[in-house]
Amino acid sequence: MSVKTTSGPVKVKRPRLRGTTETFASRLFGKSVTRTNALESLVIVSYVRGLSTRDVTSTLAEALGSDAALSKSTVSSICQSIRGEYYAWRERDLSGVTLDYLFIDASHFRMHPNAPAEPVLAAWGIDPDGKPVFIGLEVIGDCPTGEAV
């Protein structure tokens, strides 16, 4: 078995289990790990910084070699999963959150190379115990439907 890492592919041998129908599951790699968390993090950071899935794929191939590169579909599925996690976080229930202070701020960020900067709104607060609570993050601009967010 080969696991793709930021240092290139690493060959890992899995022991065979005798006298059972179970497959071996490593505590380190699990049953079907084919890439490391560091490599996935590199994909996510590249995507968040504005690279397309095609650009992420070619950049990984250039930097790590073709053996360590991930396919465009793998990069796309990693990016889709992080997008799903963000949407779930954005829709979480905040009814139990009590804040003593609420702060709202906006900054302009360039989402893609050569694109105009877009305003991003951030909301956070301080709870009664004095702990910070991050409430939300949203790009403020035109939605694909044409309506303002």
Accessible surface in RSA format (square Angstrom, percent):
REM  Atomic radii and reference values for relative SASA: ProtOr
REM  Chains: A
REM  Algorithm: Lee & Richards
REM  Probe-radius: 1.40
REM  Slices: 20
REM RES _ NUM      All-atoms   Total-Side   Main-Chain    Non-polar    All polar
REM                ABS   REL    ABS   REL    ABS   REL    ABS   REL    ABS   REL
RES MET A   1    79.52  41.2  27.22  18.0  52.30 124.5  37.91  32.2  41.61  55.1
RES SER A   2    43.53  36.8  29.53  39.4  14.00  32.2  24.20  51.5  19.33  27.1
RES VAL A   3     0.94   0.6   0.94   0.9   0.00   0.0   0.94   0.8   0.00   0.0
RES LYS A   4    62.01  30.3  62.01  38.1   0.00   0.0  32.79  29.5  29.22  31.1
RES THR A   5    22.13  15.7  22.13  22.4   0.00   0.0  21.45  28.8   0.67   1.0
RES THR A   6    52.74  37.5  43.21  43.8   9.53  22.7  20.31  27.3  32.43  49.0
RES SER A   7   110.13  93.1  67.89  90.6  42.24  97.3  43.24  92.1  66.89  93.7
RES GLY A   8     6.86   8.5   0.00   N/A   6.86   8.5   6.52  17.9   0.34   0.8
RES PRO A   9    58.79  42.8  36.15  33.0  22.64  82.3  36.22  29.9  22.58 140.3
RES VAL A  10    70.98  46.7  67.58  61.2   3.40   8.2  70.98  61.7   0.00   0.0
RES LYS A  11   170.93  83.4 146.46  89.9  24.47  58.3 101.66  91.5  69.27  73.8
RES VAL A  12    32.90  21.6  28.16  25.5   4.74  11.4  31.96  27.8   0.93   2.5
RES LYS A  13   197.00  96.1 172.81 106.0  24.19  57.6 118.95 107.1  78.05  83.1
RES ARG A  14    73.72  31.0  51.20  26.1  22.52  53.6  41.72  57.0  31.99  19.4
RES PRO A  15    74.42  54.2  57.69  52.6  16.73  60.8  69.38  57.3   5.03  31.3
RES ARG A  16   221.23  92.9 194.52  99.2  26.70  63.6  71.53  97.8 149.69  90.7
RES LEU A  17    82.26  45.8  57.97  41.5  24.30  61.1  59.71  41.9  22.56  60.7
RES ARG A  18   229.71  96.4 198.55 101.2  31.16  74.2  75.18 102.7 154.53  93.7
RES GLY A  19    91.07 112.3   0.00   N/A  91.07 112.3  46.65 128.0  44.42  99.5
RES THR A  20    62.95  44.8  34.12  34.6  28.83  68.7  32.87  44.1  30.08  45.5
RES THR A  21   143.05 101.7 112.04 113.6  31.00  73.9  87.81 117.9  55.24  83.5
RES GLU A  22   129.49  74.3 114.49  86.6  15.00  35.7  39.95  77.3  89.54  73.1
RES THR A  23    95.86  68.2  81.36  82.5  14.50  34.6  78.34 105.2  17.53  26.5
RES PHE A  24    66.72  33.4  57.57  35.7   9.15  23.8  58.13  35.2   8.59  24.6
RES ALA A  25    50.84  46.7  29.64  45.7  21.19  48.2  29.64  41.7  21.19  56.1
RES SER A  26    24.22  20.5  19.29  25.7   4.92  11.3  10.98  23.4  13.23  18.5
RES ARG A  27   248.89 104.5 206.46 105.2  42.43 101.0  87.43 119.5 161.46  97.9
RES LEU A  28   145.86  81.2 115.93  82.9  29.93  75.2 120.79  84.8  25.07  67.5
RES PHE A  29    43.92  22.0  42.10  26.1   1.82   4.7  43.92  26.6   0.00   0.0
RES GLY A  30    29.17  36.0   0.00   N/A  29.17  36.0  27.36  75.1   1.82   4.1
RES LYS A  31   136.75  66.7 118.36  72.6  18.39  43.8  66.58  59.9  70.17  74.7
RES SER A  32    94.99  80.3  74.49  99.4  20.49  47.2  45.41  96.7  49.58  69.5
RES VAL A  33    52.05  34.2  46.82  42.4   5.23  12.6  51.76  45.0   0.28   0.8
RES THR A  34    75.29  53.5  72.06  73.1   3.23   7.7  57.31  77.0  17.98  27.2
RES ARG A  35    61.60  25.9  54.96  28.0   6.63  15.8   5.15   7.0  56.45  34.2
RES THR A  36    33.46  23.8  28.41  28.8   5.05  12.0  32.87  44.2   0.59   0.9
RES ASN A  37   124.96  86.2 119.26 115.2   5.70  13.7  31.31  75.4  93.65  90.5
RES ALA A  38    57.72  53.1  43.85  67.7  13.87  31.5  50.59  71.2   7.13  18.9
RES LEU A  39     0.00   0.0   0.00   0.0   0.00   0.0   0.00   0.0   0.00   0.0
RES GLU A  40    52.38  30.1  52.38  39.6   0.00   0.0   4.49   8.7  47.89  39.1
RES SER A  41    58.08  49.1  56.04  74.8   2.04   4.7  28.24  60.1  29.85  41.8
RES LEU A  42    70.25  39.1  66.73  47.7   3.51   8.8  69.49  48.8   0.76   2.0
RES VAL A  43     0.06   0.0   0.00   0.0   0.06   0.1   0.06   0.1   0.00   0.0
RES ILE A  44    42.17  24.0  42.17  31.4   0.00   0.0  42.17  30.4   0.00   0.0
RES VAL A  45    72.75  47.9  70.98  64.3   1.77   4.3  72.75  63.2   0.00   0.0
RES SER A  46    18.51  15.6  14.77  19.7   3.74   8.6   4.09   8.7  14.42  20.2
RES TYR A  47    58.40  27.3  51.37  29.2   7.03  18.3  35.35  26.6  23.05  28.4
RES VAL A  48   106.55  70.1  81.20  73.5  25.35  61.1  87.10  75.7  19.45  52.8
RES ARG A  49   186.92  78.5 159.84  81.5  27.09  64.5  52.83  72.2 134.10  81.3
RES GLY A  50     6.40   7.9   0.00   N/A   6.40   7.9   1.54   4.2   4.86  10.9
RES LEU A  51    53.68  29.9  50.78  36.3   2.89   7.3  51.32  36.0   2.36   6.3
RES SER A  52    54.97  46.5  45.51  60.7   9.46  21.8  49.09 104.5   5.88   8.2
RES THR A  53    35.00  24.9  33.09  33.5   1.91   4.6  13.04  17.5  21.96  33.2
RES ARG A  54   156.26  65.6 155.57  79.3   0.68   1.6  59.49  81.3  96.77  58.6
RES ASP A  55    64.00  44.8  63.77  63.5   0.23   0.5   7.04  16.6  56.96  56.8
RES VAL A  56     0.53   0.4   0.48   0.4   0.05   0.1   0.53   0.5   0.00   0.0
RES THR A  57    28.57  20.3  28.57  29.0   0.00   0.0  28.57  38.4   0.00   0.0
RES SER A  58    51.36  43.4  46.50  62.1   4.86  11.2  38.48  81.9  12.88  18.0
RES THR A  59    62.42  44.4  61.65  62.5   0.77   1.8  46.46  62.4  15.96  24.1
RES LEU A  60     5.30   3.0   5.30   3.8   0.00   0.0   5.30   3.7   0.00   0.0
RES ALA A  61    34.90  32.1  27.92  43.1   6.98  15.9  28.51  40.2   6.39  16.9
RES GLU A  62   150.48  86.4 113.77  86.1  36.71  87.4  50.36  97.4 100.11  81.7
RES ALA A  63    77.02  70.8  37.08  57.2  39.94  90.9  47.58  67.0  29.44  78.0
RES LEU A  64    42.51  23.7  20.09  14.4  22.42  56.4  26.35  18.5  16.16  43.5
RES GLY A  65    33.46  41.3   0.00   N/A  33.46  41.3  31.67  86.9   1.79   4.0
RES SER A  66    95.34  80.6  73.31  97.8  22.03  50.8  44.07  93.8  51.27  71.8
RES ASP A  67   102.84  72.0  90.93  90.5  11.92  28.2  20.04  47.2  82.80  82.6
RES ALA A  68     0.00   0.0   0.00   0.0   0.00   0.0   0.00   0.0   0.00   0.0
RES ALA A  69    14.45  13.3  10.61  16.4   3.84   8.7  10.61  14.9   3.84  10.2
RES LEU A  70     8.37   4.7   5.86   4.2   2.51   6.3   7.22   5.1   1.15   3.1
RES SER A  71    58.73  49.6  45.28  60.4  13.45  31.0  50.67 107.9   8.07  11.3
RES LYS A  72    96.38  47.0  92.14  56.5   4.24  10.1  59.10  53.2  37.28  39.7
RES SER A  73    83.94  70.9  70.60  94.2  13.35  30.7  53.83 114.6  30.11  42.2
RES THR A  74    33.13  23.6  29.43  29.8   3.70   8.8   8.64  11.6  24.49  37.0
RES VAL A  75     0.00   0.0   0.00   0.0   0.00   0.0   0.00   0.0   0.00   0.0
RES SER A  76    42.69  36.1  42.12  56.2   0.57   1.3  12.82  27.3  29.87  41.8
RES SER A  77    60.76  51.3  50.66  67.6  10.10  23.3  45.72  97.4  15.04  21.1
RES ILE A  78     5.35   3.0   2.64   2.0   2.71   6.5   5.35   3.9   0.00   0.0
RES CYS A  79     2.88   2.2   2.88   3.2   0.00   0.0   2.87   7.3   0.01   0.0
RES GLN A  80   100.30  56.1  93.29  68.2   7.01  16.7  32.45  69.1  67.85  51.5
RES SER A  81    62.21  52.6  49.06  65.5  13.15  30.3  46.67  99.4  15.54  21.8
RES ILE A  82    51.02  29.0  50.31  37.5   0.71   1.7  50.40  36.3   0.61   1.7
RES ARG A  83    87.07  36.6  82.32  42.0   4.75  11.3  32.71  44.7  54.36  32.9
RES GLY A  84    38.62  47.6   0.00   N/A  38.62  47.6  32.64  89.6   5.98  13.4
RES GLU A  85   110.02  63.2 100.64  76.1   9.38  22.3  43.50  84.1  66.52  54.3
RES TYR A  86    70.58  33.0  64.87  36.9   5.71  14.9  63.59  47.8   6.99   8.6
RES TYR A  87    98.65  46.1  98.24  55.9   0.42   1.1  58.08  43.6  40.57  50.0
RES ALA A  88    68.49  63.0  50.67  78.2  17.82  40.5  60.48  85.2   8.01  21.2
RES TRP A  89    77.28  31.0  70.32  34.0   6.96  16.3  58.43  31.2  18.84  30.6
RES ARG A  90    88.52  37.2  69.18  35.3  19.33  46.0  19.82  27.1  68.69  41.6
RES GLU A  91   127.93  73.4 100.40  76.0  27.53  65.5  45.46  87.9  82.46  67.3
RES ARG A  92    70.67  29.7  51.27  26.1  19.41  46.2  47.69  65.2  22.98  13.9
RES ASP A  93   117.60  82.4  85.00  84.6  32.60  77.1  44.17 104.0  73.43  73.2
RES LEU A  94    61.82  34.4  49.51  35.4  12.31  31.0  50.18  35.2  11.64  31.3
RES SER A  95   101.33  85.6  58.96  78.7  42.37  97.6  54.88 116.9  46.45  65.1
RES GLY A  96    74.67  92.1   0.00   N/A  74.67  92.1  43.43 119.2  31.24  70.0
RES VAL A  97    57.13  37.6  32.55  29.5  24.59  59.2  36.42  31.6  20.72  56.2
RES THR A  98    86.03  61.2  77.94  79.0   8.10  19.3  51.90  69.7  34.13  51.6
RES LEU A  99    53.60  29.8  24.52  17.5  29.07  73.1  24.52  17.2  29.07  78.2
RES ASP A 100    87.95  61.6  56.39  56.1  31.57  74.6  15.99  37.6  71.97  71.8
RES TYR A 101   137.61  64.2 132.14  75.2   5.48  14.2  89.48  67.2  48.13  59.3
RES LEU A 102   104.94  58.4  73.74  52.8  31.20  78.4  73.74  51.8  31.20  83.9
RES PHE A 103    87.04  43.5  83.66  51.8   3.38   8.8  87.04  52.8   0.00   0.0
RES ILE A 104   105.74  60.2  72.36  53.9  33.38  80.4  72.36  52.1  33.38  90.6
RES ASP A 105    78.73  55.1  73.73  73.4   5.00  11.8  16.87  39.7  61.85  61.7
RES ALA A 106    56.91  52.3  32.83  50.7  24.08  54.8  34.39  48.4  22.52  59.6
RES SER A 107    52.07  44.0  45.03  60.1   7.05  16.2  21.19  45.1  30.89  43.3
RES HIS A 108   125.63  68.7 100.41  69.8  25.23  64.5  65.30  67.3  60.33  70.2
RES PHE A 109   109.07  54.6 105.78  65.5   3.29   8.6 109.07  66.1   0.00   0.0
RES ARG A 110   147.10  61.8 119.08  60.7  28.02  66.7  34.19  46.7 112.91  68.4
RES MET A 111    50.04  25.9  44.52  29.5   5.52  13.1  22.20  18.9  27.85  36.9
RES HIS A 112   104.48  57.1 102.95  71.6   1.53   3.9  72.25  74.5  32.23  37.5
RES PRO A 113    87.72  63.9  65.91  60.1  21.82  79.3  73.63  60.8  14.10  87.6
RES ASN A 114   154.49 106.5 112.27 108.5  42.22 101.7  37.13  89.4 117.36 113.4
RES ALA A 115    23.55  21.6  20.36  31.4   3.19   7.3  23.55  33.2   0.00   0.0
RES PRO A 116   107.08  78.0  98.61  89.9   8.47  30.8 105.96  87.5   1.12   6.9
RES ALA A 117    44.00  40.5  23.79  36.7  20.20  46.0  23.79  33.5  20.20  53.5
RES GLU A 118    61.39  35.2  61.01  46.2   0.38   0.9  19.26  37.3  42.12  34.4
RES PRO A 119    42.18  30.7  42.18  38.5   0.00   0.0  42.18  34.8   0.00   0.0
RES VAL A 120    14.50   9.5  12.22  11.1   2.29   5.5  12.22  10.6   2.29   6.2
RES LEU A 121    60.25  33.6  58.90  42.1   1.35   3.4  58.90  41.4   1.35   3.6
RES ALA A 122    21.55  19.8  21.32  32.9   0.23   0.5  21.55  30.3   0.00   0.0
RES ALA A 123    17.10  15.7  16.70  25.8   0.40   0.9  16.70  23.5   0.40   1.1
RES TRP A 124    84.70  34.0  84.70  41.0   0.00   0.0  67.82  36.2  16.88  27.4
RES GLY A 125     0.00   0.0   0.00   N/A   0.00   0.0   0.00   0.0   0.00   0.0
RES ILE A 126    45.65  26.0  45.65  34.0   0.00   0.0  45.65  32.9   0.00   0.0
RES ASP A 127    26.47  18.5  25.40  25.3   1.07   2.5   6.41  15.1  20.06  20.0
RES PRO A 128    81.78  59.6  52.96  48.3  28.83 104.8  53.05  43.8  28.73 178.6
RES ASP A 129   117.32  82.2  83.74  83.4  33.58  79.4  20.60  48.5  96.72  96.5
RES GLY A 130    50.37  62.1   0.00   N/A  50.37  62.1  26.61  73.0  23.76  53.2
RES LYS A 131   129.08  63.0 128.26  78.7   0.82   1.9  76.06  68.5  53.02  56.5
RES PRO A 132   105.14  76.6  86.43  78.8  18.70  68.0  86.63  71.5  18.51 115.0
RES VAL A 133    34.47  22.7  30.88  28.0   3.59   8.6  34.47  29.9   0.00   0.0
RES PHE A 134    98.86  49.5  85.21  52.8  13.65  35.5  85.50  51.8  13.36  38.2
RES ILE A 135    33.62  19.1  29.64  22.1   3.99   9.6  29.64  21.3   3.99  10.8
RES GLY A 136    17.77  21.9   0.00   N/A  17.77  21.9  17.75  48.7   0.01   0.0
RES LEU A 137    72.66  40.5  69.25  49.5   3.42   8.6  69.45  48.8   3.22   8.7
RES GLU A 138    48.32  27.7  46.31  35.0   2.00   4.8  22.36  43.2  25.96  21.2
RES VAL A 139    59.94  39.4  56.14  50.8   3.80   9.2  56.14  48.8   3.80  10.3
RES ILE A 140    55.21  31.4  54.62  40.7   0.59   1.4  54.62  39.3   0.59   1.6
RES GLY A 141    29.26  36.1   0.00   N/A  29.26  36.1  28.64  78.6   0.63   1.4
RES ASP A 142   125.87  88.2  91.80  91.4  34.06  80.5  23.39  55.1 102.47 102.2
RES CYS A 143    38.46  29.1  30.29  33.8   8.18  19.2   6.53  16.6  31.93  34.4
RES PRO A 144   147.90 107.8 102.23  93.2  45.67 166.0 116.80  96.4  31.10 193.3
RES THR A 145   109.69  78.0  73.27  74.3  36.42  86.8  79.04 106.2  30.65  46.3
RES GLY A 146    56.61  69.8   0.00   N/A  56.61  69.8  31.65  86.8  24.96  55.9
RES GLU A 147   122.69  70.4 116.67  88.3   6.02  14.3  42.81  82.8  79.88  65.2
RES ALA A 148    86.41  79.5  58.23  89.9  28.18  64.1  58.23  82.0  28.18  74.6
RES VAL A 149    84.13  55.4  37.20  33.7  46.93 113.1  62.07  53.9  22.05  59.8
END  Absolute sums over single chains surface
CHAIN  1 A    10833.5       8611.1       2222.4       6320.7       4512.8
END  Absolute sums over all chains
TOTAL         10833.5       8611.1       2222.4       6320.7       4512.8
